[in-house]
Amino acid sequence: MADDWRPVLARSVTLRHDRVRGVDLLVLPERVVVLRGSAGSVVGLCDGKREVDEIVGELARRHPDAPVADEVPGFLAALRAEGWLR
């Protein structure tokens, strides 16, 4: 993954919060993906302005005991491979 990648949702993907179920969703054409745990807050930082290391830094600040540096870059790469992030 390029160090200067600034992840942003693909044009056809929307992040929504389902208040009834209390989960975040990625809404795609003809498909909905349920995001578990803190995945929605990670995706919410993908605004096209922050580089991956800035997203990791912000999450590390918010969750100092979580292994964000180990997990977040791979998670974002997986979403990119699915075509949900660009």
Solvent accessible surface area in square Angstrom, and as a share of the most:
residue,aa,sasa,rsa
1,M,106,0.47
2,A,57,0.44
3,D,129,0.67
4,D,98,0.51
5,W,17,0.06
6,R,111,0.41
7,P,0,0.00
8,V,37,0.21
9,L,35,0.17
10,A,16,0.12
11,R,204,0.74
12,S,67,0.43
13,V,10,0.06
14,T,56,0.33
15,L,54,0.27
16,R,134,0.49
17,H,102,0.46
18,D,22,0.12
19,R,214,0.78
20,V,146,0.84
21,R,177,0.65
22,G,50,0.48
23,V,30,0.17
24,D,35,0.18
25,L,23,0.11
26,L,0,0.00
27,V,41,0.23
28,L,24,0.12
29,P,89,0.56
30,E,185,0.83
31,R,132,0.48
32,V,84,0.48
33,V,26,0.15
34,V,61,0.35
35,L,12,0.06
36,R,171,0.63
37,G,80,0.77
38,S,68,0.44
39,A,17,0.13
40,G,4,0.04
41,S,43,0.28
42,V,10,0.06
43,V,2,0.01
44,G,44,0.42
45,L,10,0.05
46,C,7,0.04
47,D,56,0.29
48,G,26,0.25
49,K,154,0.65
50,R,77,0.28
51,E,37,0.17
52,V,14,0.08
53,D,93,0.48
54,E,89,0.40
55,I,0,0.00
56,V,21,0.12
57,G,39,0.38
58,E,39,0.18
59,L,3,0.01
60,A,40,0.31
61,R,167,0.61
62,R,106,0.39
63,H,76,0.34
64,P,110,0.69
65,D,144,0.74
66,A,43,0.33
67,P,72,0.45
68,V,17,0.10
69,A,69,0.54
70,D,121,0.63
71,E,108,0.49
72,V,8,0.05
73,P,40,0.25
74,G,45,0.43
75,F,62,0.26
76,L,0,0.00
77,A,39,0.30
78,A,55,0.42
79,L,10,0.05
80,R,98,0.36
81,A,92,0.71
82,E,100,0.45
83,G,43,0.41
84,W,25,0.09
85,L,5,0.02
86,R,117,0.43
